[in-house]
Amino acid sequence: MEIVDGDLKSIQEVRTLVQKARIAQQEFASFDQAEINEIVRCIAEVSWSNAEYLADLAVKETGFGKYEDKVIKNRFASRKLYESIKDMKTIGVINEDKDRKIIEIGTPVGVIAGLVPSTNPTSTAIFKALIAVKSGNAIILSPHPSAKGCIMEAVNIMKDMAEKLGAPEGLISCMSFPTAEGTAELMRLSSLILATGGYAMVKAAYSSGTPALGVGPGNVPAFIERSADIPKAIKRILDSKTFDNGTICASEQAIVTEDCIKKDVKKELVRQGAHFVYGDDLEKLAQLIIKPNGGLNPRIVGQPAERIAAMAGIDVPKDTKVLVCEQAGVGRDYPFSIEKLSPILAFYSEEDWHKACERCIELLKHGGLGHSLVIHSRDENVIREFALKKPVSRMLINTPSSQGAIGATTNLLPSLTLGCGAAGGSATSDNVGPMNLINIRRVTYGVLEAEDLRGGKEDGLNIDNIVKLVLERLSKENHD
């Protein structure tokens, strides 16, 4: 009998996919590192060669972002990522310390549930598939319903290439009937959840009972300190905020600066294409970006600044890149203090860097704890003070935040899943990569006997004595 209810159909599809993925992963476990590396290389290359095609599909299906920037993200998630992970040892013996007599063996976790957002659909699918296969796992992607078509096409391209190279069928797959019920079943049956998306999705992942790596929203402040090169700082912020129309969660959401350079910062923002919104226009824009019942209006997500202005019924100069809104505080009464996922920036000015530091923390607590912060400064003392105090997992210096946090303009691990640590409710603060998707089995040899731990009345369990004994035993065994 054919299943007609969408939720039941989705659940049944998931159960079938998980069954196939488990069989495929068990077979894949017999592949050695060289065989896996070659499959990963070829998946990366075919994804790179289809970057433009997949970007076009993503923009047409979701209506979010810019085609040319989605091409860059697809390429970043394929070749840039591959270059970073190609030499990683992820399975078998990954490390051996002969002196300490410890061997580390990498083992896959099994079947990964990869939740993919609509804002970065094809690039996230490529990224998650590559790190899963590199670590010897099978992966089943749960696409956001509004981006199902482009995500499934990306999966089919990668899946076909992997299977041509001998990977078992079912190693890479995708739900074709994504529903909340089906995704919940996928999370329940998988070995590990890799969740990228909104707060509700991440909360559901951590509540599923399955181990999860979930990363939620960012509310990234950009501090322009008085010693900064102001034109460069503004350029970097606008380069970041306009990248794919602000859909990367690491994009700046607010500029915080100091009163002594406020005029110069504002003047440079306008010179480089930003537009400050005031008065009635500010109220019109505020009513647009927040839904009547609260929360961000999805209509503005990933849209260009001029289109958002037109939607709000306000006039802006032609070729406006970003809308900037001065705010006096943070919270529900200040709608521009939230994460906006579009080319809109809040603007704050404080008496000095100490007050600016407090304002940045306030913004992070309002939806961005544990994520990222960027500072534009040439004062290493101020940079160090910020680094010691900010509740973030990434602090970026003199770089565009969107591109810097994901590892495109910095030496961070290239990643489209950015951990927020315990502060942000995440199980990791890493830029998530293959090493987050393996278990490490540690094989260790005995170096002491039980009686060596006792010692005399005076010595007791003396750490210096134990270390001395261990060194003596190891030296003797190595010599023998």
C-alpha positions as CSV (number, residue, x, y, z in Angstrom):
1,M,0.0,0.0,0.0
2,E,1.4,3.4,-1.0
3,I,2.2,5.8,1.8
4,V,0.3,9.1,1.1
5,D,1.0,11.0,4.3
6,G,4.0,13.2,3.9
7,D,5.4,12.7,7.4
8,L,5.1,8.9,7.2
9,K,6.6,8.9,3.7
10,S,9.5,10.9,4.9
11,I,10.1,8.7,7.9
12,Q,10.0,5.5,5.8
13,E,12.5,7.0,3.3
14,V,14.8,7.9,6.2
15,R,14.7,4.3,7.5
16,T,15.6,3.0,4.1
17,L,18.4,5.4,3.6
18,V,19.9,4.7,7.1
19,Q,19.8,1.0,6.4
20,K,21.6,1.4,3.1
21,A,24.1,3.8,4.7
22,R,25.0,1.4,7.5
23,I,25.7,-1.4,5.0
24,A,27.7,1.0,2.8
25,Q,29.7,2.3,5.8
26,Q,30.6,-1.2,6.9
27,E,31.9,-1.9,3.5
28,F,33.7,1.4,3.3
29,A,35.5,0.6,6.6
30,S,37.7,-1.8,4.6
31,F,39.0,1.0,2.4
32,D,42.5,2.2,3.3
33,Q,43.6,5.9,3.7
34,A,44.9,6.1,0.2
35,E,41.7,4.8,-1.4
36,I,39.6,7.2,0.7
37,N,41.9,10.1,-0.2
38,E,41.4,9.5,-3.9
39,I,37.7,9.4,-3.6
40,V,37.8,12.6,-1.6
41,R,40.0,14.3,-4.2
42,C,37.7,13.3,-7.1
43,I,34.6,14.5,-5.2
44,A,36.3,17.8,-4.6
45,E,37.2,18.2,-8.2
46,V,33.8,17.3,-9.6
47,S,32.2,19.7,-7.1
48,W,34.7,22.4,-8.2
49,S,33.9,21.9,-11.9
50,N,30.1,22.2,-11.1
51,A,30.5,25.2,-8.8
52,E,28.8,27.6,-11.3
53,Y,26.0,25.2,-12.2
54,L,25.2,24.5,-8.5
55,A,25.4,28.2,-7.6
56,D,22.9,29.1,-10.3
57,L,20.5,26.4,-9.1
58,A,20.8,27.6,-5.5
59,V,20.0,31.3,-6.3
60,K,17.1,30.4,-8.5
61,E,15.5,28.0,-6.0
62,T,16.0,29.9,-2.8
63,G,16.2,33.5,-3.9
64,F,19.0,34.1,-1.4
65,G,22.3,35.7,-2.0
66,K,24.5,36.4,-5.1
67,Y,25.3,33.9,-7.9
68,E,29.0,35.0,-8.1
69,D,29.5,34.6,-4.3
70,K,27.8,31.2,-4.2
71,V,30.3,30.1,-6.9
72,I,33.1,31.2,-4.6
73,K,31.5,29.3,-1.6
74,N,31.1,26.2,-3.7
75,R,34.8,26.4,-4.8
76,F,35.8,27.1,-1.2
77,A,33.9,24.1,0.1
78,S,35.5,21.9,-2.5
79,R,39.1,22.6,-3.5
80,K,40.1,24.9,-0.7
81,L,38.8,22.4,1.8
82,Y,40.4,19.5,0.0
83,E,43.8,21.2,0.0
84,S,43.5,21.7,3.8
85,I,42.5,18.1,4.7
86,K,44.1,16.0,1.9
87,D,47.1,15.0,4.1
88,M,45.1,14.3,7.3
89,K,45.3,10.8,8.7
90,T,41.8,9.9,9.8
91,I,41.6,6.1,9.8
92,G,43.9,3.4,11.0
93,V,47.1,4.5,12.9
94,I,47.0,8.3,12.9
95,N,49.7,8.8,15.4
96,E,52.3,6.7,17.2
97,D,54.4,8.0,20.1
98,K,57.1,5.4,20.6
99,D,58.7,7.1,23.5
100,R,55.5,7.3,25.5
101,K,54.3,3.9,24.2
102,I,50.9,5.2,22.9
103,I,49.3,4.5,19.6
104,E,46.3,6.4,18.3
105,I,43.9,4.7,15.9
106,G,41.2,6.7,14.1
107,T,37.8,5.0,13.7
108,P,34.7,6.3,11.9
109,V,31.6,7.1,13.9
110,G,29.3,5.4,11.4
111,V,26.3,7.2,9.8
112,I,26.2,11.0,10.0
113,A,23.0,13.1,9.7
114,G,23.9,16.3,7.9
115,L,21.4,19.1,8.3
116,V,21.8,21.7,5.5
117,P,20.4,25.3,5.6
118,S,18.8,27.2,2.8
119,T,21.2,30.1,3.1
120,N,24.3,28.2,2.1
121,P,22.8,25.0,0.6
122,T,25.1,23.6,-2.1
123,S,28.4,24.7,-0.4
124,T,27.3,23.2,2.9
125,A,26.3,19.9,1.2
126,I,29.7,19.7,-0.5
127,F,31.5,20.5,2.7
128,K,29.7,18.0,4.9
129,A,30.0,15.2,2.3
130,L,33.7,15.7,1.9
131,I,34.6,15.7,5.6
132,A,32.3,12.7,6.2
133,V,33.9,10.6,3.5
134,K,37.4,11.7,4.5
135,S,36.7,10.4,8.0
136,G,35.4,7.1,6.7
137,N,31.7,7.7,7.4
138,A,28.5,7.5,5.5
139,I,26.4,10.7,5.3
140,I,22.7,11.3,4.8
141,L,21.8,15.0,4.1
142,S,18.5,16.5,5.3
143,P,18.0,19.5,3.1
144,H,16.0,22.6,4.0
145,P,12.7,22.2,2.1
146,S,13.2,25.5,0.2
147,A,16.6,24.3,-1.1
148,K,15.9,20.6,-1.7
149,G,16.4,20.7,-5.4
150,C,19.9,22.2,-5.5
151,I,21.1,20.2,-2.5
152,M,19.9,16.9,-4.1
153,E,21.7,17.8,-7.3
154,A,24.9,18.5,-5.5
155,V,24.5,15.1,-3.7
156,N,23.9,13.3,-6.9
157,I,27.0,14.8,-8.5
158,M,29.2,13.7,-5.6
159,K,27.5,10.3,-5.1
160,D,27.9,9.4,-8.8
161,M,31.6,10.3,-8.7
162,A,32.2,8.3,-5.5
163,E,30.5,5.2,-6.8
164,K,32.4,5.4,-10.1
165,L,35.5,5.1,-7.9
166,G,34.2,2.0,-6.1
167,A,32.5,3.6,-3.1
168,P,29.5,1.5,-2.0
169,E,26.1,2.7,-2.9
170,G,24.4,4.6,-0.1
171,L,27.6,6.1,1.3
172,I,26.4,9.6,0.3
173,S,22.6,10.2,0.1
174,C,19.9,12.8,0.6
175,M,16.3,12.9,1.8
176,S,14.0,13.6,-1.1
177,F,10.9,14.1,1.2
178,P,12.3,16.4,3.9
179,T,9.8,17.0,6.8
180,A,10.3,17.8,10.4
181,E,9.2,14.3,11.3
182,G,11.6,12.7,8.8
183,T,14.5,14.7,10.0
184,A,13.8,13.8,13.6
185,E,13.8,10.2,12.6
186,L,17.1,10.7,10.8
187,M,18.6,12.3,13.9
188,R,17.3,9.5,16.1
189,L,18.8,6.7,13.9
190,S,22.1,8.2,13.0
191,S,25.4,7.8,14.8
192,L,26.2,11.6,14.9
193,I,24.4,14.7,13.9
194,L,26.1,17.5,12.1
195,A,23.6,20.4,12.3
196,T,24.1,23.8,10.7
197,G,21.2,26.3,10.9
198,G,18.9,28.2,13.2
199,Y,18.5,27.9,16.9
200,A,15.5,25.6,16.7
201,M,17.3,23.1,14.5
202,V,20.3,23.0,16.7
203,K,18.2,22.6,19.8
204,A,16.4,19.7,18.2
205,A,19.7,18.1,17.3
206,Y,21.0,18.3,20.9
207,S,17.6,17.1,22.2
208,S,17.5,14.0,20.0
209,G,19.5,11.7,22.2
210,T,22.1,11.2,19.5
211,P,25.6,12.8,19.8
212,A,25.5,16.1,17.9
213,L,27.7,18.8,16.7
214,G,25.4,21.8,16.4
215,V,26.2,25.3,15.5
216,G,23.7,28.1,15.7
217,P,23.4,31.8,14.9
218,G,26.1,34.5,15.2
219,N,25.6,38.1,16.1
220,V,29.1,39.3,15.2
221,P,30.3,42.7,16.4
222,A,33.1,44.5,14.5
223,F,35.1,46.9,16.6
224,I,37.0,49.7,14.9
225,E,39.5,50.9,17.4
226,R,41.1,54.3,17.2
227,S,44.5,53.0,15.9
228,A,42.8,51.2,13.0
229,D,43.4,52.0,9.3
230,I,39.8,53.2,8.9
231,P,39.5,53.0,5.1
232,K,40.8,49.4,5.1
233,A,38.6,48.5,8.1
234,I,35.5,49.8,6.3
235,K,36.5,48.0,3.1
236,R,36.9,44.7,4.9
237,I,33.6,45.1,6.7
238,L,31.7,45.9,3.5
239,D,33.4,43.1,1.6
240,S,32.2,40.8,4.3
241,K,28.7,42.1,4.8
242,T,27.9,42.2,1.1
243,F,29.3,38.7,0.5
244,D,26.4,36.6,-0.6
245,N,24.2,39.4,0.8
246,G,25.1,38.6,4.4
247,T,23.9,35.0,4.5
248,I,27.0,33.6,6.3
249,C,26.4,33.4,10.0
250,A,29.9,34.9,10.7
251,S,29.1,38.1,8.8
252,E,29.2,41.3,10.9
253,Q,26.0,42.5,12.4
254,A,27.1,45.6,14.2
255,I,29.9,48.2,14.0
256,V,31.2,49.4,17.3
257,T,33.7,52.3,17.3
258,E,35.0,55.0,19.6
259,D,33.7,58.6,19.9
260,C,37.0,60.1,18.9
261,I,36.9,58.5,15.4
262,K,33.1,58.3,15.0
263,K,32.9,61.1,12.4
264,D,35.7,59.6,10.3
265,V,34.2,56.1,10.4
266,K,30.8,57.4,9.4
267,K,32.2,59.5,6.6
268,E,34.2,56.5,5.2
269,L,31.2,54.2,5.4
270,V,29.2,56.7,3.2
271,R,32.2,57.2,0.9
272,Q,32.4,53.4,0.3
273,G,28.7,52.9,-0.4
274,A,26.9,52.6,2.9
275,H,23.7,54.5,3.6
276,F,22.7,55.7,7.1
277,V,19.0,55.4,7.8
278,Y,17.3,57.9,10.1
279,G,13.9,59.1,11.4
280,D,10.8,57.8,9.8
281,D,12.8,55.6,7.4
282,L,14.5,53.9,10.4
283,E,11.1,53.1,11.8
284,K,9.9,51.7,8.4
285,L,12.9,49.5,8.1
286,A,12.5,48.3,11.7
287,Q,8.9,47.3,11.0
288,L,10.1,45.4,7.9
289,I,12.9,43.3,9.4
290,I,11.0,42.1,12.4
291,K,7.9,39.9,12.0
292,P,4.7,41.0,13.9
293,N,5.1,38.1,16.4
294,G,8.9,38.7,16.7
295,G,11.9,37.2,15.0
296,L,13.6,38.0,11.8
297,N,11.5,38.5,8.7
298,P,12.7,35.8,6.2
299,R,11.8,38.1,3.3
300,I,14.9,40.2,3.8
301,V,17.3,37.3,4.2
302,G,20.0,37.3,1.5
303,Q,18.5,40.3,-0.3
304,P,20.6,43.3,-1.6
305,A,20.4,46.6,0.3
306,E,18.5,48.5,-2.4
307,R,15.8,45.8,-2.6
308,I,15.3,45.8,1.2
309,A,15.0,49.6,1.1
310,A,12.4,49.3,-1.6
311,M,10.5,46.7,0.4
312,A,10.5,49.1,3.3
313,G,9.4,52.0,1.1
314,I,12.5,54.2,1.7
315,D,14.7,55.9,-0.8
316,V,18.4,55.2,-0.9
317,P,21.2,56.3,-3.3
318,K,21.8,54.1,-6.3
319,D,24.3,51.3,-5.7
320,T,23.9,51.4,-1.9
321,K,25.8,48.4,-0.6
322,V,24.7,48.3,3.1
323,L,22.1,50.0,5.2
324,V,23.5,51.3,8.5
325,C,21.3,52.1,11.6
326,E,22.5,53.9,14.7
327,Q,21.3,52.3,17.9
328,A,21.5,53.4,21.5
329,G,21.2,50.0,23.1
330,V,20.8,46.3,22.7
331,G,17.7,44.1,23.1
332,R,14.1,43.8,22.1
333,D,13.6,47.6,21.9
334,Y,16.5,47.9,19.5
335,P,15.6,45.7,16.4
336,F,18.8,46.2,14.6
337,S,20.8,44.6,17.4
338,I,19.9,41.1,16.3
339,E,21.5,38.9,13.6
340,K,20.0,40.1,10.3
341,L,21.4,37.8,7.6
342,S,21.3,40.6,5.1
343,P,23.3,43.8,4.3
344,I,22.1,45.7,7.3
345,L,24.4,46.9,10.1
346,A,23.7,48.3,13.5
347,F,26.1,51.2,14.5
348,Y,27.4,52.1,18.0
349,S,29.9,54.5,19.3
350,E,31.5,54.4,22.8
351,E,33.7,56.6,24.9
352,D,36.7,54.3,24.7
353,W,37.8,50.7,24.1
354,H,36.8,49.6,27.5
355,K,33.2,50.7,26.9
356,A,33.3,49.3,23.4
357,C,34.4,46.0,24.9
358,E,31.4,45.9,27.1
359,R,29.1,46.8,24.2
360,C,30.5,43.9,22.1
361,I,29.9,41.5,24.9
362,E,26.3,42.8,25.2
363,L,25.8,42.2,21.5
364,L,27.2,38.7,21.8
365,K,24.9,37.9,24.6
366,H,22.0,38.9,22.4
367,G,22.2,35.9,20.1
368,G,25.9,35.4,19.3
369,L,27.6,33.9,22.4
370,G,30.5,31.7,21.5
371,H,30.6,32.5,17.8
372,S,32.9,35.2,16.4
373,L,34.1,38.8,16.8
374,V,36.3,40.9,14.6
375,I,38.5,43.8,15.7
376,H,40.3,46.3,13.4
377,S,43.2,47.7,15.3
378,R,47.0,48.2,15.2
379,D,47.3,48.3,19.0
380,E,48.4,44.8,20.2
381,N,47.6,45.6,23.8
382,V,44.0,46.3,23.0
383,I,43.8,43.2,20.8
384,R,45.2,41.1,23.6
385,E,42.7,42.5,26.1
386,F,39.8,41.8,23.8
387,A,41.1,38.2,23.2
388,L,41.2,37.6,26.9
389,K,37.7,38.8,27.6
390,K,35.4,38.0,24.7
391,P,33.1,35.0,25.0
392,V,33.8,33.8,21.4
393,S,35.4,30.9,19.7
394,R,37.0,33.0,16.9
395,M,38.5,36.4,17.3
396,L,39.5,37.8,13.9
397,I,42.0,40.6,13.5
398,N,42.0,43.0,10.5
399,T,40.1,40.7,8.1
400,P,36.5,40.4,6.8
401,S,34.6,38.4,9.3
402,S,32.6,36.2,6.9
403,Q,35.6,35.1,4.9
404,G,38.0,35.1,7.9
405,A,35.9,32.9,10.3
406,I,35.4,30.2,7.7
407,G,39.1,30.1,7.0
408,A,39.2,31.8,3.5
409,T,41.2,34.9,4.5
410,T,42.8,33.4,7.6
411,N,44.7,30.1,8.5
412,L,41.7,28.7,10.3
413,L,40.6,25.3,9.1
414,P,38.3,25.8,6.1
415,S,34.8,25.0,7.4
416,L,31.1,25.9,6.9
417,T,30.2,24.6,10.3
418,L,31.6,26.9,13.0
419,G,31.4,25.6,16.6
420,C,30.3,28.0,19.3
421,G,31.6,26.2,22.3
422,A,29.8,25.7,25.6
423,A,29.1,29.4,25.8
424,G,27.0,29.1,22.6
425,G,25.5,25.8,23.5
426,S,27.7,23.8,21.1
427,A,29.7,20.7,21.8
428,T,32.8,22.2,20.1
429,S,34.5,25.5,19.6
430,D,36.3,24.2,16.5
431,N,35.9,25.0,12.8
432,V,34.4,21.6,12.3
433,G,36.4,19.2,10.1
434,P,37.1,15.5,9.6
435,M,38.8,15.1,12.9
436,N,35.6,16.0,14.7
437,L,33.9,13.0,12.9
438,I,36.1,10.2,14.2
439,N,36.7,8.4,17.4
440,I,40.3,7.9,18.5
441,R,41.2,4.6,20.0
442,R,44.3,4.9,22.2
443,V,46.5,1.8,22.6
444,T,48.9,2.2,25.5
445,Y,51.5,-0.1,27.0
446,G,52.1,-0.5,30.7
447,V,55.1,1.4,32.0
448,L,54.8,0.7,35.8
449,E,53.9,-2.2,38.0
450,A,51.2,-1.8,40.7
451,E,53.8,-2.0,43.5
452,D,55.7,1.0,41.9
453,L,52.7,3.2,43.0
454,R,52.9,2.4,46.7
455,G,56.3,3.7,47.8
456,G,57.4,4.2,51.4
457,K,55.7,6.1,54.2
458,E,57.8,9.2,53.4
459,D,57.4,9.1,49.7
460,G,53.8,8.0,49.4
461,L,52.4,8.4,45.9
462,N,55.0,11.0,44.9
463,I,54.7,12.2,41.3
464,D,58.4,12.9,41.1
465,N,59.2,9.3,42.0
466,I,56.7,7.9,39.5
467,V,58.1,10.0,36.7
468,K,61.6,8.9,37.6
469,L,60.5,5.2,37.5
470,V,58.7,5.6,34.2
471,L,61.7,7.3,32.6
472,E,64.0,4.5,33.9
473,R,61.7,1.8,32.6
474,L,61.3,3.4,29.2
475,S,65.1,4.0,28.9
476,K,65.8,0.4,29.7
477,E,63.2,-1.0,27.3
478,N,64.4,1.3,24.5
479,H,68.0,0.4,25.1
480,D,67.1,-3.4,25.1
